[in-house]
Amino acid sequence: MNDPKAFVQEAVDRLRHDVPGRTIVAASGGIDSTAAAVLAERALGDRARAVFVDTGLLRAGEVERVEGLFRASGLAFRRVDAVDRFLGTLRGVRDPERKRKRIGAEFVRLFDEEAREFGTDRLVQGTIAPDWIESGGALRDTIKTHHNVGGIPKSSRLVLVEPLRDLYKDEVRAVARELGIPEADRQPFPGPGLAVRVHGPVDRDRVRRARVANAVVEEEVDRAVAAGSMKRPWQYFAVLLDARTVGVTGDNRVHGEAVSVRIVDSVDAMTATAATVPPAVLGTIARRITRELPGEVVRVLYDVTDKPPATIEWE
Ligand code: XMP
């Protein structure tokens, strides 16, 4: 893609062709699906309905942020509260691929219901090139199963429409700017959300800890960037590890959990390098996480591994 304006016009024409009646749009608030939703609305007006699912696996303040973003982008949307459904389907699941499959299946069930209710079988999604390439396109090994390209099972009547499927992330950002979507430079956040940042079993408490730790990393890195002490990394987040470890609170030894801080620089997420972060920033992150989750998280690690050999996410 060379020209975002021309791309938008072509995508609008193609959407009008691919969606004869109505469609729902899977809108997570990420840059990809927001761009897809705005394109669908431009092409189809109120024949497109953006559906935003609160999975309970979102970051702190995310629901409010996403609603604000949609309003600022002029997007009409419907919010579905599905927290109990998603935590229920993840109960007892530790394996990352199973988590993604369960989440994918729950999304399909939910969008099936939403589509039926809106009188359509079309689902617009913000799939981009690395999603299907890394998810096992024709010639690639399956590296991971993204929820958004995990595939629509035969039992579902949904027909996928993917207006961004040939674009890379930097191209989507250019399209988003062209569409007037604010915050086009926000860091990527995985579709399965905090489920893949809670290493091991997922429950309400462990999601809460991951959410608190993640908010600390985001706030402290944003603060350091604003102060000019580091450049904005590609992604920066916390992962709650599946490990019990010993800490001290006052005179007592306690068993708690550990958090790994991941801060990487990248251009397209296909490769990445562990960022060089001022030690004072890491120190503040560790103190705040252990103070805000007293006795629950007692150790904070910094992940110094590049991709490859490690992936960006832990799971
Ligand atoms: P990895 O961990 O494979 O991540 O190096 C590459 C990029 O993809 C994001 N990611 C995901 N995005 N669903 C998504 O929508 C997923 O299951 C998923 N797993 C990883 C990751 O945050 C990084 O930007």
Boltz pocket constraint, residues with backbone or C-beta under 6 A from the ligand:
constraints:
  - pocket:
      binder: B
      contacts: [[A, 100], [A, 144], [A, 145], [A, 146], [A, 147], [A, 148], [A, 188], [A, 189], [A, 190], [A, 191], [A, 192], [A, 196], [A, 235], [A, 269], [A, 270], [A, 307], [A, 310], [A, 311], [A, 312], [A, 313], [A, 314], [A, 315]]
      max_distance: 6.0
